[in-house]
Amino acid sequence: MIQTWVINDDELKLSLPEEFNFKENINYLARNSNECLFHIKNNRVYKAIPIGAETLIIEVSSEDGDHLIIRFLGESMQTTTVIHAEVVRYVREWFDLDRDISPFYSMAKEDPLLGPAVDSFYGLRIIGIPDLFEALCWGILGQQINLSFAYTLKRRLVEKFGRSVVHDGITYWVFPSPEDITGLQVEELESLRMTKKKSEYLIGVAQLMVEEKLTKEKLLNLSNHKDAEKMLVKIRGIGPWTANYVLMRCLRYPSAFPIDDVGLHNAIKHRLGKELKPTKEEIIKLAVNWTNWESYATFYLWRYLY
């Protein structure tokens, strides 16, 4: 367990695992200037997170490299032990702090494709999307468009249907809940320049979650990631790529493998110095030693793209 203790009324301190580099994770978070769900300033991350009926603004930083400091901003509420525990749980999941990635490093250092990546980006973690609905929406939004436009669509969705809090003149947004989306008409999402199909997919997923036919707990209670993938791909608008992306970023299955990801193909092409993208069969051969660490292998290769 990572030790956690309260320093004072508005600050928490978390011990970090050895294989963690805050700067590397900040570099990942800062990869797109159009991100709307957190702000980065002076190597500190600022984010609004919902805790029950409240919305807290937190600042996450690391001065010594051995600890994360979580500060509570604004005049929102008196923090309690329960709130501290929820915030710590969220941050630990967000940065994947509970995972021992030393076996991944041991494997990767012997792998010709991954070895340079783990040397260059040591301490990088898979930055998570703890909220299942947000992860599913992000996966759907990103289908068959470039990443830049996907961020634009997310911002439009969040600013139209999410909620926000303001602190020191800065607006902090929280991703819409399933309840915010399920009652919408397709045309309301199409007005954001979203396709009709994507609009239908988002509303459909929201409805399943409102009805509790789809929950994070149900997916995590399945025996393995393949069963979770099968459950997800039965949902309209979710194919193998989206399912594995969610398994990787939200459900935290280290063996999730979005093998059809264009970014992964481009990263491998770049690293191998090839003119053509690798075929699926070639990727399978390259990944022969990645068993149970496919998600981390993918994430580290993506790092070459930004």
TACORNOR-V944924 format. One record per pair of residues at least 12 apart in sequence whose C-alpha atoms are under 6 Angstrom apart, sorted by the first residue. I is the first residue (numbers start at 1). J is the second residue. D is the distance in whole Angstrom. If there is no record, write none. Layout:
BEGIN
I:J:D
I:J:D
END
This chain:
BEGIN
2:15:6
3:15:6
10:71:6
10:72:5
11:70:5
11:71:4
12:69:6
12:70:5
13:68:6
13:69:5
14:67:5
14:68:5
15:67:4
16:66:5
16:67:5
19:123:5
20:123:4
21:123:4
24:124:5
25:124:5
36:155:6
37:173:6
44:60:6
44:61:5
45:59:6
45:60:5
46:58:6
46:59:5
48:172:6
57:73:5
58:71:6
58:72:5
58:73:6
59:71:5
94:127:6
94:128:5
95:127:5
128:249:5
128:250:6
129:249:6
129:250:5
130:250:5
135:246:6
139:242:5
158:175:6
161:176:6
162:174:6
162:175:5
162:176:4
178:206:4
181:203:6
182:203:5
182:206:5
182:207:5
186:199:6
201:237:5
229:243:6
241:258:5
244:256:5
244:257:6
244:258:5
248:295:6
254:292:6
254:293:5
254:295:5
255:292:4
255:293:5
255:294:5
255:295:6
256:295:5
257:294:5
257:295:6
265:277:6
267:301:6
END
